[in-house]
């Protein structure tokens, strides 16, 4: 429930706040553009504006919840709140908070949390004065209906006031955003998306740090399946909802011929050579798209190809950095993130894409061992596959 008359969203950011004024200005503008794109993509009434170290969305009471949720999907946003705007005087703030308490306080412990910004001479009171006086007034206004308590550590109901030079903002919740940096403030990376549980989460983590992604999927034909393609497209569509103003077209790389070649010619190292082939393709795409790295959903020890030794061997196939944001995570933790992101359900569909794996895969392969066994023309096959990639246009809702 929102405070009465809430028709504005207060948006807060975190990491970018420590940047130099010049960098911060660019990042703030990018964040404004990204939030506006989310609003427009979802047909939500709202206009984003900057004011001091805060961003605001001017909207309507009817749309304020949807606008807040949209802001909380923007990378770089730490939290957002529907707010009522009032004058920065004690009387005006007091009236607004008491009115809000009538809507949201239903008994138990409450707290008033205040923050006063600006020069000392601008207001004849401190943050503590606001909390003390308004808290006492809320108590008096509610004691005829409840037996109010004050708990500043774990209140059942928390009422917030932010008093600035020209206005004060009253709100009753802080909805969490993803944090990180605004998408587009860093260079793009190629994201290897398999359609499984891990890779969409890893791609989302790089997006959270400001990196647009170029999604790449390998079509292994008989070793994959139509259902596998369907789930990777849906995963990219889900990621694209967080970035409607960025090019999220999926590159579908034909890889069935190479998979068959490796199955026919190699034994216990074929999964490693297949992985190296994927990195070679990704590097070619990255050079073409001016991307600066590759992101995967790999985690140490999760599969035979992901032991520490094997990761070193497969990574050697590319000169680009390979980002593995899930590298130390346990599977249950990754699953929970996939559920929150919305990619878990389709990732759980059985696709039968493990048919390339040998019965007894090598877990500690040396680079020399893998290179001597794999086809000498593997780099050429990778370039051919990259050039033959088809673009799929995710259809976001």
C-alpha positions as CSV (number, residue, x, y, z in Angstrom):
1,X,0.0,0.0,0.0
2,X,1.3,3.5,-0.9
3,X,1.0,6.8,1.0
4,X,-2.1,8.8,-0.1
5,X,-1.5,10.9,-3.2
6,X,1.6,9.1,-4.3
7,X,2.1,9.9,-7.9
8,X,5.9,10.0,-8.1
9,X,8.6,7.4,-7.8
10,X,11.9,8.1,-6.0
11,X,14.7,6.1,-7.5
12,X,18.0,5.5,-5.8
13,X,21.3,4.2,-7.2
14,X,24.4,2.9,-5.5
15,X,27.8,2.1,-7.1
16,X,27.7,4.9,-9.6
17,X,27.4,7.4,-6.8
18,X,31.1,7.2,-6.1
19,X,32.1,8.2,-9.6
20,X,33.6,11.5,-10.6
21,X,31.0,14.2,-11.5
22,X,31.6,13.9,-15.2
23,X,31.3,10.1,-15.2
24,X,28.3,10.2,-12.8
25,X,26.5,12.6,-15.1
26,X,26.9,10.2,-18.0
27,X,25.8,7.3,-16.0
28,X,22.8,9.2,-14.6
29,X,21.7,10.0,-18.1
30,X,22.1,6.4,-19.2
31,X,20.0,5.2,-16.2
32,X,17.3,7.8,-17.0
33,X,17.2,6.6,-20.6
34,X,17.0,2.9,-19.6
35,X,14.2,3.5,-17.1
36,X,12.3,5.5,-19.6
37,X,12.7,2.7,-22.2
38,X,11.3,0.2,-19.6
39,X,8.3,2.5,-19.0
40,X,7.6,3.0,-22.7
41,X,8.1,-0.7,-23.5
42,X,5.5,-1.6,-20.9
43,X,3.1,1.2,-21.8
44,X,3.4,2.8,-18.3
45,X,2.7,6.5,-18.0
46,X,5.8,8.2,-16.6
47,X,8.6,10.7,-17.3
48,X,12.0,10.3,-15.8
49,X,13.9,13.3,-14.5
50,X,17.1,14.1,-12.5
51,X,17.2,16.2,-9.4
52,X,20.4,16.5,-7.4
53,X,21.6,13.0,-6.5
54,X,18.1,11.4,-7.1
55,X,16.1,10.3,-10.0
56,X,12.3,10.6,-10.1
57,X,9.5,9.3,-12.2
58,X,6.5,11.6,-12.5
59,X,3.5,9.4,-13.1
60,X,-0.1,9.0,-11.8
61,X,-1.5,7.4,-8.7
62,X,-3.0,4.6,-10.9
63,X,0.4,3.8,-12.5
64,X,2.8,4.5,-9.6
65,X,3.1,0.8,-8.6
66,X,3.9,-0.3,-12.2
67,X,6.3,2.5,-12.6
68,X,8.1,1.5,-9.4
69,X,8.4,-2.1,-10.5
70,X,9.8,-1.0,-13.9
71,X,12.4,1.2,-12.1
72,X,13.4,-1.8,-10.0
73,X,14.1,-3.8,-13.2
74,X,16.7,-1.2,-14.3
75,X,20.3,-2.2,-13.7
76,X,22.0,0.4,-11.5
77,X,18.9,1.0,-9.4
78,X,19.3,0.0,-5.7
79,X,15.8,0.7,-4.6
80,X,12.7,2.7,-5.5
81,X,9.7,4.0,-3.6
82,X,6.3,5.5,-4.5
83,X,6.3,8.9,-2.7
84,X,4.0,11.7,-1.7
85,X,5.6,15.1,-2.2
86,X,5.1,17.8,0.3
87,X,6.7,21.1,1.5
88,X,9.9,20.7,3.5
89,X,8.4,22.1,6.7
90,X,7.8,20.2,9.9
91,X,4.0,20.8,9.8
92,X,3.6,19.6,6.2
93,X,5.8,16.5,6.7
94,X,3.9,15.7,9.9
95,X,0.6,15.9,8.2
96,X,1.7,13.7,5.3
97,X,3.2,11.0,7.6
98,X,0.2,10.9,9.8
99,X,-2.0,10.5,6.8
100,X,0.2,7.7,5.5
101,X,0.1,6.0,8.9
102,X,-3.7,5.8,8.7
103,X,-3.4,3.8,5.5
104,X,-0.6,1.4,6.4
105,X,-0.2,1.1,10.2
106,X,-2.4,-1.7,11.6
107,X,-0.9,-2.0,15.0
108,X,2.3,-3.4,16.5
109,X,5.6,-1.6,16.5
110,X,6.3,1.4,14.2
111,X,9.3,3.7,13.4
112,X,9.8,7.0,11.7
113,X,13.0,7.1,9.7
114,X,14.1,10.5,8.5
115,X,16.9,11.9,6.4
116,X,17.5,15.6,6.0
117,X,19.7,16.8,3.1
118,X,21.1,20.2,2.4
119,X,22.8,23.0,4.3
120,X,22.1,23.3,8.0
121,X,20.7,26.8,7.6
122,X,18.0,25.6,5.2
123,X,15.9,23.8,7.9
124,X,15.6,24.6,11.6
125,X,15.6,21.0,12.5
126,X,17.7,17.8,12.2
127,X,16.9,14.3,11.1
128,X,16.5,13.3,14.7
129,X,14.1,16.2,15.3
130,X,11.9,14.9,12.5
131,X,11.9,11.4,13.8
132,X,11.2,12.4,17.3
133,X,8.4,15.0,16.7
134,X,6.6,13.1,13.9
135,X,6.9,9.8,15.8
136,X,5.2,11.4,18.8
137,X,2.4,12.7,16.5
138,X,1.9,9.3,14.9
139,X,1.7,7.8,18.3
140,X,-1.0,10.3,19.4
141,X,-2.9,9.8,16.2
142,X,-3.1,6.0,16.5
143,X,-3.3,5.3,20.2
144,X,-7.1,5.5,20.1
145,X,-7.2,2.6,17.7
146,X,-4.2,0.5,18.7
147,X,-1.7,0.1,21.4
148,X,1.3,1.5,19.5
149,X,4.9,0.6,20.2
150,X,8.1,2.1,18.9
151,X,10.9,-0.2,17.6
152,X,13.7,1.4,15.7
153,X,15.4,-1.9,14.9
154,X,12.7,-4.2,13.6
155,X,9.4,-2.3,13.3
156,X,6.3,-3.9,11.9
157,X,5.6,-0.6,10.0
158,X,8.3,1.9,9.0
159,X,7.4,5.4,7.8
160,X,10.1,7.3,5.8
161,X,10.7,11.0,5.4
162,X,13.3,12.5,3.1
163,X,13.6,16.3,3.6
164,X,15.5,18.2,0.9
165,X,15.9,21.9,0.1
166,X,12.7,22.4,-2.0
167,X,10.6,19.4,-1.2
168,X,10.1,16.5,1.2
169,X,9.2,13.0,0.3
170,X,7.1,10.6,2.4
171,X,7.0,6.9,1.6
172,X,6.3,3.6,3.3
173,X,8.5,1.1,1.5
174,X,11.7,0.6,-0.4
175,X,11.4,-1.9,-3.3
176,X,14.8,-3.5,-4.1
177,X,16.4,-3.1,-7.5
178,X,19.3,-5.2,-9.0
179,X,22.0,-2.6,-8.1
180,X,25.1,-2.6,-10.2
181,X,25.7,-0.1,-13.0
182,X,23.3,1.1,-15.8
183,X,23.3,-1.1,-18.8
184,X,25.4,0.4,-21.6
185,X,27.9,2.1,-19.4
186,X,30.4,-0.7,-20.1
187,X,31.4,-2.4,-23.3
188,X,29.4,-5.3,-24.6
189,X,30.3,-9.0,-24.1
190,X,29.4,-12.1,-26.0
191,X,27.1,-14.4,-23.9
192,X,27.1,-18.1,-24.6
193,X,23.5,-19.0,-23.9
194,X,22.7,-22.7,-23.8
195,X,19.2,-22.6,-22.6
196,X,20.1,-24.3,-19.4
197,X,19.8,-23.0,-15.9
198,X,23.2,-21.4,-15.6
199,X,24.0,-19.3,-18.7
200,X,21.0,-16.9,-18.6
201,X,21.9,-16.1,-14.9
202,X,25.5,-15.5,-15.9
203,X,24.5,-13.2,-18.7
204,X,22.2,-11.3,-16.4
205,X,25.1,-10.8,-13.9
206,X,27.2,-9.1,-16.6
207,X,24.2,-7.0,-17.6
208,X,24.0,-5.9,-14.0
209,X,27.5,-4.6,-14.3
210,X,26.6,-2.4,-17.2
211,X,27.6,-4.7,-20.1
212,X,25.2,-5.2,-23.0
213,X,25.2,-8.8,-24.2
214,X,25.4,-10.4,-27.6
215,X,23.6,-13.7,-27.1
216,X,25.1,-16.7,-29.0
217,X,23.5,-20.2,-29.1
218,X,25.0,-23.2,-30.8
219,X,22.6,-25.4,-32.7
220,X,24.0,-29.0,-32.3
221,X,21.2,-30.4,-34.5
222,X,20.9,-34.1,-33.6
223,X,22.8,-33.5,-30.4
224,X,20.4,-30.8,-29.2
225,X,16.8,-30.6,-30.4
226,X,14.0,-28.2,-31.3
227,X,13.0,-28.0,-27.6
228,X,16.5,-26.9,-26.8
229,X,16.2,-24.0,-29.3
230,X,12.8,-23.0,-28.0
231,X,14.0,-22.7,-24.4
232,X,17.1,-20.6,-25.3
233,X,14.9,-18.2,-27.4
234,X,12.6,-17.9,-24.4
235,X,15.6,-17.3,-22.1
236,X,16.8,-14.5,-24.3
237,X,13.3,-13.0,-24.5
238,X,13.3,-12.9,-20.7
239,X,16.7,-11.1,-20.6
240,X,15.5,-8.7,-23.3
241,X,12.7,-7.5,-21.1
242,X,15.3,-5.9,-18.9
243,X,16.9,-4.1,-21.9
244,X,14.2,-3.0,-24.4
245,X,16.4,-0.2,-25.8
246,X,19.3,-2.6,-26.6
247,X,19.9,-5.0,-29.5
248,X,19.3,-8.4,-28.0
249,X,19.1,-10.4,-31.2
250,X,20.2,-14.0,-30.7
251,X,22.9,-15.4,-33.0
252,X,22.1,-19.1,-33.7
253,X,25.3,-20.8,-34.8
254,X,25.2,-24.0,-36.8
255,X,27.4,-26.5,-34.9
256,X,25.9,-29.9,-35.8
257,X,28.7,-30.7,-38.3
258,X,31.5,-29.9,-35.9
259,X,29.8,-31.9,-33.1
260,X,29.5,-34.9,-35.4
261,X,33.1,-34.6,-36.4
262,X,34.4,-34.5,-32.8
263,X,32.2,-37.4,-31.8
264,X,33.5,-39.5,-34.7
265,X,37.2,-38.6,-34.3
266,X,37.8,-37.9,-30.6
267,X,37.2,-39.9,-27.4
268,X,37.6,-38.5,-23.9
269,X,38.6,-35.0,-24.9
270,X,35.9,-34.2,-27.3
271,X,33.8,-32.1,-24.9
272,X,36.8,-29.9,-24.3
273,X,37.5,-29.5,-28.0
274,X,33.8,-28.6,-28.5
275,X,34.0,-26.0,-25.8
276,X,37.2,-24.6,-27.4
277,X,35.3,-24.4,-30.7
278,X,32.6,-22.4,-29.0
279,X,35.1,-20.0,-27.6
280,X,36.7,-19.6,-31.1
281,X,33.3,-18.8,-32.5
282,X,32.5,-16.3,-29.7
283,X,35.8,-14.5,-30.3
284,X,35.0,-14.1,-34.0
285,X,31.6,-12.7,-33.1
286,X,33.2,-10.4,-30.5
287,X,35.7,-9.0,-33.0
288,X,32.8,-8.3,-35.4
289,X,30.7,-6.6,-32.7
290,X,33.5,-4.8,-30.9
291,X,32.8,-6.8,-27.8
292,X,35.5,-7.1,-25.1
293,X,34.9,-10.5,-23.6
294,X,32.9,-13.7,-23.3
295,X,30.6,-14.7,-20.5
296,X,29.6,-18.2,-19.6
297,X,27.6,-20.0,-16.9
298,X,30.5,-22.3,-15.9
299,X,31.3,-23.1,-12.3
300,X,34.3,-24.9,-11.0
301,X,33.7,-28.6,-10.7
302,X,30.0,-28.5,-11.9
303,X,30.8,-30.7,-14.9
304,X,33.7,-32.7,-16.1
305,X,34.6,-29.9,-18.6
306,X,34.6,-27.4,-15.8
307,X,37.3,-28.7,-13.5
308,X,40.0,-26.1,-12.8
309,X,42.4,-27.8,-15.2
310,X,39.9,-28.2,-18.0
311,X,38.8,-24.5,-17.7
312,X,42.4,-23.5,-18.2
313,X,42.6,-25.7,-21.3
314,X,39.3,-24.5,-22.9
315,X,40.0,-20.8,-22.1
316,X,43.3,-21.0,-24.0
317,X,41.3,-21.2,-27.2
318,X,40.6,-17.5,-27.1
319,X,42.6,-14.4,-26.4
320,X,39.6,-12.6,-25.0
321,X,38.8,-12.6,-21.2
322,X,36.2,-15.2,-20.2
323,X,33.9,-14.0,-17.5
324,X,32.4,-16.6,-15.2
325,X,30.3,-14.8,-12.6
326,X,28.9,-18.1,-11.3
327,X,32.3,-19.7,-10.9
328,X,32.1,-20.3,-7.1
329,X,28.4,-20.7,-6.7
330,X,26.6,-23.9,-5.6
331,X,23.9,-25.2,-7.9
332,X,21.0,-24.5,-5.5
333,X,22.1,-20.8,-5.3
334,X,22.1,-20.6,-9.1
335,X,18.7,-22.3,-9.3
336,X,17.2,-19.7,-6.9
337,X,18.6,-16.9,-9.0
338,X,17.1,-18.5,-12.2
339,X,13.7,-18.7,-10.5
340,X,13.8,-15.0,-9.5
341,X,15.0,-14.1,-13.0
342,X,12.2,-16.1,-14.6
343,X,14.3,-18.5,-16.7
344,X,14.2,-21.6,-14.5
345,X,11.0,-23.3,-15.7
346,X,11.9,-23.6,-19.4
347,X,15.6,-24.4,-18.5
348,X,14.3,-27.5,-16.8
349,X,12.8,-29.0,-19.9
350,X,14.7,-32.1,-21.0
351,X,16.5,-31.4,-24.3
352,X,18.9,-34.3,-24.6
353,X,21.9,-32.1,-25.4
354,X,24.5,-34.2,-23.5
355,X,24.9,-36.8,-26.3
356,X,28.3,-35.4,-27.3
357,X,29.8,-36.3,-23.9
358,X,32.0,-39.4,-23.8
359,X,31.4,-42.2,-21.3
360,X,34.6,-41.4,-19.5
361,X,35.5,-37.7,-20.1
362,X,39.0,-36.4,-19.3
363,X,39.0,-34.2,-16.2
364,X,42.6,-33.0,-16.1
365,X,43.5,-32.6,-19.7
366,X,46.6,-30.6,-20.7
367,X,46.5,-28.1,-23.5
368,X,49.0,-30.1,-25.5
369,X,46.9,-33.2,-25.1
370,X,43.7,-31.6,-26.4
371,X,45.3,-29.6,-29.2
372,X,47.2,-32.7,-30.5
373,X,43.9,-34.7,-30.7
374,X,41.5,-32.2,-32.1
375,X,41.2,-31.4,-35.9
376,X,43.8,-29.0,-37.1
377,X,41.2,-27.0,-39.0
378,X,39.0,-26.4,-35.9
379,X,39.7,-22.6,-36.0
380,X,38.7,-22.4,-39.6
381,X,35.5,-24.4,-38.9
382,X,34.8,-21.9,-36.1
383,X,35.1,-18.9,-38.5
384,X,32.8,-20.7,-41.0
385,X,30.2,-21.4,-38.3
386,X,30.3,-17.8,-37.0
387,X,29.8,-16.4,-40.5
388,X,26.9,-18.8,-41.0
389,X,25.1,-17.7,-37.9
390,X,21.4,-16.7,-38.2
391,X,19.9,-13.9,-36.2
392,X,16.7,-14.6,-34.2
393,X,14.6,-11.7,-33.1
394,X,13.3,-12.3,-29.6
395,X,9.6,-11.3,-29.4
396,X,9.2,-9.7,-25.9
397,X,5.8,-9.3,-24.4
